[in-house]
Amino acid sequence: MRTPPKLNQANLLTKFTYKNGELYRDNAKVNSKVSVGYHQYPRENIIYILHSNTPFERIDHIDGDISNNRIENLAPITEHEYQTNCKAGKYYASARDGVHWDKHAQIYTAIKDGKLLGRFKHGNEAQEELDKWN
């Protein structure tokens, strides 16, 4: 597997332009993920780096609208903050209550106070386990 290229502001400024919440490459609007080298990045990551060369784990859309990529609406957050901000899925009441979807393992996890309570095939099972501990 190839290592993703380091994204830096100077390099990206030679390839991309930003105007009113939209990202452009070679005067064409970028409507999806952005390929840099052999790796793909969300548009909001590129837009944020174009405006701030500050390292970040994730980029959050402040108003919750993922189509609003205006720089005023983007903020750096930690992975933990991202997980607690995620919208709830159809199988459980709230993402803030410790039920999370593990995309790579394709399984739900129930976490309470940093302790893994279990891994479950269905979100409602993870929610039931969490409810036992609340």
For each residue, the residues with C-beta under 8 A, 3 or more apart:
1:
2: 37 38 39
3:
4: 37 38 39
5: 36 37 38 39
6:
7: 11 12 36 41 45 46 49
8: 11 12 49 53
9: 12 13 49 50 52 53
10: 13 14
11: 7 8 14 15
12: 7 8 9 15 16 36 46 49 50
13: 9 10 16 50
14: 10 11
15: 11 12 25 36
16: 12 13 23 24 25 30 34 46 50
17: 23 24 25
18: 22 23 24 47 50 51 71
19: 22 24
20: 70
21: 47 68 69 70 71 73
22: 18 19 29 30 69
23: 16 17 18 29 30 34 43 46 47 69
24: 16 17 18 19 27 28 29 30
25: 15 16 17 28 30 34
26:
27: 24
28: 24 25
29: 22 23 24
30: 16 22 23 24 25 34 43 46
31:
32: 43
33: 40 41 42 43
34: 16 23 25 30 40 41 42 43 45 46
35: 38 39 40
36: 5 7 12 15 39 40 41 46
37: 2 4 5
38: 2 4 5 35
39: 2 4 5 35 36
40: 33 34 35 36
41: 7 33 34 36 45 46
42: 33 34 45 46 59
43: 23 30 32 33 34 46 47 69
44: 47 48 59 61 66 69 74
45: 7 34 41 42 48 49 59
46: 7 12 16 23 30 34 36 41 42 43 49 50
47: 18 21 23 43 44 50 51 69 71 74
48: 44 45 51 52 56 59 71 74 76
49: 7 8 9 12 45 46 52 53
50: 9 12 13 16 18 46 47
51: 18 47 48 71
52: 9 48 49 76
53: 8 9 49
54: 76
55:
56: 48 59 76 77
57: 76 77 78 79 82
58: 76 77 78 79 81 82
59: 42 44 45 48 56 74 75 76 77
60: 74 75 76 77 81 82 85
61: 44 64 65 66 68 69 73 74
62: 72 73 74 75
63: 68 73
64: 61 87
65: 61 68 73
66: 44 61
67:
68: 21 61 63 65 73
69: 21 22 23 43 44 47 61 73 74
70: 20 21 73 74
71: 18 21 47 48 51 74
72: 62
73: 21 61 62 63 65 68 69 70
74: 44 47 48 59 60 61 62 69 70 71
75: 59 60 62
76: 48 52 54 56 57 58 59 60
77: 56 57 58 59 60 81 82 85
78: 57 58 81 82
79: 57 58 82 83
80: 83 84
81: 58 60 77 78 84 85
82: 57 58 60 77 78 79 85 86
83: 79 80 86 95 100
84: 80 81 95 96
85: 60 77 81 82 95
86: 82 83 95 100
87: 64 95
88: 92 93 94 95
89: 92 95 101 123
90: 123
91: 108 122 123 124 127
92: 88 89 95 97 99 108 123 124 126 127
93: 88 97 127
94: 88 97 99
95: 83 84 85 86 87 88 89 92 99 100
96: 84
97: 92 93 94 127 130 134
98: 110 111 112 117 130
99: 92 94 95 108 109 110 111 123 126 127 130
100: 83 86 95 108 109 111
101: 89 107 108 123
102: 105 106 107 108 109 119
103: 106
104:
105: 102 119
106: 102 103
107: 101 102 119 120 121
108: 91 92 99 100 101 102 119 120 121 122 123 125 126
109: 99 100 102 116 117 118 119 120 126
110: 98 99 116 117 118 120 126 127 129 130
111: 98 99 100 114 115 116 117 130
112: 98 115 117 130 133 134
113:
114: 111
115: 111 112
116: 109 110 111 119
117: 98 109 110 111 112 126 129 130 133
118: 109 110 126 129
119: 102 105 107 108 109 116 126
120: 107 108 109 110 123 125 126 129
121: 107 108 125
122: 91 108 125 126
123: 89 90 91 92 99 101 108 120 126 127
124: 91 92 127 128
125: 108 120 121 122 128 129
126: 92 99 108 109 110 117 118 119 120 122 123 129 130
127: 91 92 93 97 99 110 123 124 130 131
128: 124 125 131 132
129: 110 117 118 120 125 126 132 133
130: 97 98 99 110 111 112 117 126 127 133 134
131: 127 128 134
132: 128 129
133: 112 117 129 130
134: 97 112 130 131
